[in-house]
Amino acid sequence: MTRPEALPIPDYDHLLLSELEHRLEGLDARSLDRLIEHERTYAARPAAIALLQRRRDRLREPPGTEPPEPAQPRR
């Protein structure tokens, strides 16, 4: 189990999702995995887990590839 003081982002548990998104830049996949584990164990915020997983998945994509854009609703 990850202990709060071992987290790669100081004061992680006090961040809003909007604040968290900007703090993920520069973290590696291992750090993101630690945050995902912590989130699942303590807060279990589905939106935070999804945000962390998307960022981790982007790091694991081969260089030069971009994830597909989400489908836009037709007007």
MDAnalysis code that builds the backbone (N, CA, C; Angstrom):
import MDAnalysis as mda
import numpy as np

u = mda.Universe.empty(225, n_residues=75, atom_resindex=np.repeat(np.arange(75), 3), trajectory=True)
u.add_TopologyAttr("name", ["N", "CA", "C"] * 75)
u.add_TopologyAttr("resid", np.arange(1, 76))
u.add_TopologyAttr("resname", ["MET", "THR", "ARG", "PRO", "GLU", "ALA", "LEU", "PRO", "ILE", "PRO", "ASP", "TYR", "ASP", "HIS", "LEU", "LEU", "LEU", "SER", "GLU", "LEU", "GLU", "HIS", "ARG", "LEU", "GLU", "GLY", "LEU", "ASP", "ALA", "ARG", "SER", "LEU", "ASP", "ARG", "LEU", "ILE", "GLU", "HIS", "GLU", "ARG", "THR", "TYR", "ALA", "ALA", "ARG", "PRO", "ALA", "ALA", "ILE", "ALA", "LEU", "LEU", "GLN", "ARG", "ARG", "ARG", "ASP", "ARG", "LEU", "ARG", "GLU", "PRO", "PRO", "GLY", "THR", "GLU", "PRO", "PRO", "GLU", "PRO", "ALA", "GLN", "PRO", "ARG", "ARG"])
u.atoms.positions = np.array([
    [0.859, -1.176, 0.000],
    [0.000, 0.000, 0.000],
    [0.905, 1.239, 0.000],
    [0.571, 2.213, -0.818],
    [1.356, 3.437, -0.896],
    [1.027, 4.327, 0.290],
    [2.059, 4.811, 0.951],
    [1.852, 5.735, 2.059],
    [1.776, 7.150, 1.511],
    [0.894, 8.005, 2.039],
    [0.707, 9.355, 1.506],
    [1.989, 10.163, 1.381],
    [2.923, 10.046, 2.328],
    [4.140, 10.840, 2.241],
    [5.060, 10.375, 1.119],
    [4.806, 9.212, 0.554],
    [5.636, 8.684, -0.520],
    [5.123, 9.077, -1.905],
    [4.084, 9.865, -1.967],
    [3.483, 10.215, -3.253],
    [4.346, 11.207, -4.027],
    [4.338, 11.103, -5.356],
    [5.166, 11.987, -6.171],
    [4.654, 13.421, -6.288],
    [3.453, 13.688, -5.831],
    [2.893, 15.040, -5.850],
    [2.570, 15.443, -4.422],
    [3.246, 16.478, -3.910],
    [2.944, 16.939, -2.557],
    [1.481, 17.377, -2.436],
    [0.893, 17.107, -1.301],
    [-0.499, 17.496, -1.017],
    [-1.499, 16.913, -2.022],
    [-1.178, 15.768, -2.587],
    [-2.049, 15.143, -3.588],
    [-3.498, 15.048, -3.117],
    [-3.688, 14.618, -1.887],
    [-5.046, 14.378, -1.383],
    [-5.883, 15.638, -1.250],
    [-5.257, 16.799, -1.346],
    [-5.991, 18.054, -1.197],
    [-6.231, 18.755, -2.537],
    [-5.799, 18.136, -3.626],
    [-5.944, 18.763, -4.942],
    [-7.304, 18.469, -5.561],
    [-7.860, 19.467, -6.206],
    [-9.057, 19.274, -7.024],
    [-8.627, 18.655, -8.339],
    [-9.548, 18.042, -9.058],
    [-9.199, 17.422, -10.342],
    [-8.603, 18.438, -11.309],
    [-9.137, 19.638, -11.317],
    [-8.616, 20.668, -12.223],
    [-7.171, 21.024, -11.880],
    [-6.818, 20.980, -10.608],
    [-5.446, 21.246, -10.188],
    [-4.545, 20.048, -10.477],
    [-5.081, 18.864, -10.297],
    [-4.313, 17.642, -10.497],
    [-3.848, 17.502, -11.944],
    [-4.709, 17.792, -12.869],
    [-4.375, 17.617, -14.285],
    [-3.086, 18.350, -14.649],
    [-2.907, 19.542, -14.144],
    [-1.718, 20.333, -14.466],
    [-0.468, 19.823, -13.745],
    [-0.651, 19.107, -12.668],
    [0.486, 18.615, -11.894],
    [1.023, 17.295, -12.434],
    [0.316, 16.672, -13.384],
    [0.738, 15.371, -13.909],
    [1.866, 15.480, -14.925],
    [2.015, 16.652, -15.526],
    [3.081, 16.834, -16.512],
    [4.421, 16.546, -15.855],
    [5.255, 15.803, -16.525],
    [6.581, 15.505, -16.012],
    [6.669, 14.238, -15.177],
    [5.528, 13.663, -14.812],
    [5.571, 12.411, -14.056],
    [5.780, 11.241, -15.005],
    [6.515, 10.243, -14.543],
    [6.713, 9.046, -15.355],
    [5.613, 8.026, -15.050],
    [5.584, 6.945, -15.820],
    [4.536, 5.934, -15.674],
    [4.544, 5.314, -14.281],
    [5.708, 5.106, -13.714],
    [5.795, 4.506, -12.372],
    [5.150, 5.425, -11.325],
    [5.387, 6.717, -11.429],
    [4.779, 7.671, -10.497],
    [3.267, 7.696, -10.658],
    [2.814, 7.632, -11.902],
    [1.372, 7.610, -12.153],
    [0.752, 6.336, -11.595],
    [1.436, 5.215, -11.724],
    [0.929, 3.967, -11.147],
    [0.797, 4.075, -9.631],
    [1.751, 4.736, -8.978],
    [1.674, 4.933, -7.529],
    [0.464, 5.782, -7.159],
    [0.202, 6.826, -7.955],
    [-0.958, 7.676, -7.676],
    [-2.266, 6.923, -7.916],
    [-2.307, 6.096, -8.958],
    [-3.513, 5.304, -9.236],
    [-3.782, 4.354, -8.072],
    [-2.749, 3.684, -7.594],
    [-2.898, 2.767, -6.456],
    [-3.403, 3.520, -5.223],
    [-2.810, 4.670, -4.964],
    [-3.224, 5.481, -3.823],
    [-4.682, 5.925, -3.963],
    [-5.035, 6.376, -5.142],
    [-6.404, 6.850, -5.383],
    [-7.410, 5.722, -5.176],
    [-7.109, 4.563, -5.699],
    [-8.024, 3.418, -5.540],
    [-8.161, 3.004, -4.078],
    [-7.074, 3.100, -3.323],
    [-7.076, 2.663, -1.931],
    [-7.761, 3.655, -1.007],
    [-7.546, 4.925, -1.227],
    [-8.010, 5.933, -0.268],
    [-9.247, 6.708, -0.706],
    [-9.212, 7.347, -1.846],
    [-10.315, 8.234, -2.223],
    [-11.293, 7.582, -3.197],
    [-10.769, 6.778, -4.111],
    [-11.593, 6.070, -5.096],
    [-12.473, 7.015, -5.905],
    [-11.876, 8.127, -6.363],
    [-12.618, 9.056, -7.222],
    [-12.491, 8.567, -8.664],
    [-13.590, 8.088, -9.261],
    [-13.517, 7.550, -10.616],
    [-12.922, 8.536, -11.627],
    [-13.261, 9.803, -11.524],
    [-12.741, 10.790, -12.476],
    [-11.232, 10.962, -12.320],
    [-10.726, 10.914, -11.098],
    [-9.287, 11.040, -10.866],
    [-8.554, 9.815, -11.395],
    [-9.114, 8.646, -11.160],
    [-8.497, 7.414, -11.664],
    [-8.442, 7.438, -13.185],
    [-9.524, 7.853, -13.826],
    [-9.553, 7.932, -15.291],
    [-8.520, 8.928, -15.809],
    [-8.395, 10.069, -15.163],
    [-7.420, 11.087, -15.550],
    [-6.002, 10.533, -15.456],
    [-5.685, 9.885, -14.354],
    [-4.365, 9.305, -14.158],
    [-4.080, 8.203, -15.173],
    [-5.061, 7.360, -15.450],
    [-4.868, 6.277, -16.416],
    [-4.669, 6.810, -17.829],
    [-5.412, 7.843, -18.204],
    [-5.232, 8.429, -19.543],
    [-3.823, 8.987, -19.705],
    [-3.349, 9.681, -18.681],
    [-2.000, 10.240, -18.737],
    [-0.955, 9.121, -18.823],
    [-1.122, 8.075, -18.041],
    [-0.199, 6.940, -18.078],
    [-0.225, 6.260, -19.447],
    [-1.404, 6.084, -20.010],
    [-1.523, 5.447, -21.321],
    [-0.831, 6.275, -22.400],
    [-0.939, 7.605, -22.303],
    [-0.257, 8.474, -23.278],
    [1.253, 8.303, -23.205],
    [1.777, 8.092, -22.029],
    [3.219, 7.895, -21.872],
    [3.681, 6.584, -22.489],
    [2.811, 5.603, -22.533],
    [3.180, 4.279, -23.039],
    [3.011, 4.138, -24.539],
    [2.434, 5.146, -25.193],
    [2.269, 5.094, -26.644],
    [3.612, 5.307, -27.318],
    [3.832, 4.647, -28.455],
    [5.090, 4.859, -29.180],
    [5.240, 6.326, -29.579],
    [6.475, 6.843, -29.580],
    [6.689, 8.237, -29.979],
    [6.155, 8.497, -31.381],
    [5.596, 9.662, -31.574],
    [5.083, 10.046, -32.885],
    [3.654, 9.634, -33.148],
    [3.026, 8.932, -32.215],
    [1.624, 8.564, -32.390],
    [0.787, 9.396, -31.445],
    [-0.386, 9.704, -31.876],
    [-1.306, 10.463, -31.034],
    [-2.573, 9.667, -30.858],
    [-3.190, 9.748, -29.703],
    [-4.450, 9.034, -29.512],
    [-5.520, 9.620, -30.422],
    [-6.474, 8.783, -30.841],
    [-7.543, 9.313, -31.695],
    [-8.368, 10.358, -30.966],
    [-8.804, 11.334, -31.723],
    [-9.666, 12.363, -31.151],
    [-11.028, 11.763, -30.859],
    [-11.658, 12.177, -29.761],
    [-13.004, 11.678, -29.478],
    [-13.977, 12.134, -30.561],
    [-14.936, 11.303, -30.847],
    [-15.934, 11.619, -31.877],
    [-16.723, 12.848, -31.453],
    [-16.916, 13.748, -32.375],
    [-17.707, 14.951, -32.112],
    [-19.153, 14.694, -32.541],
    [-20.098, 15.145, -31.740],
    [-21.514, 14.952, -32.140],
    [-21.826, 15.731, -33.407],
    [-22.648, 15.134, -34.242],
    [-23.058, 15.819, -35.481],
    [-24.136, 16.829, -35.173],
    [-24.101, 17.897, -35.928],
    [-25.112, 18.942, -35.723],
    [-26.133, 18.912, -36.818],
])
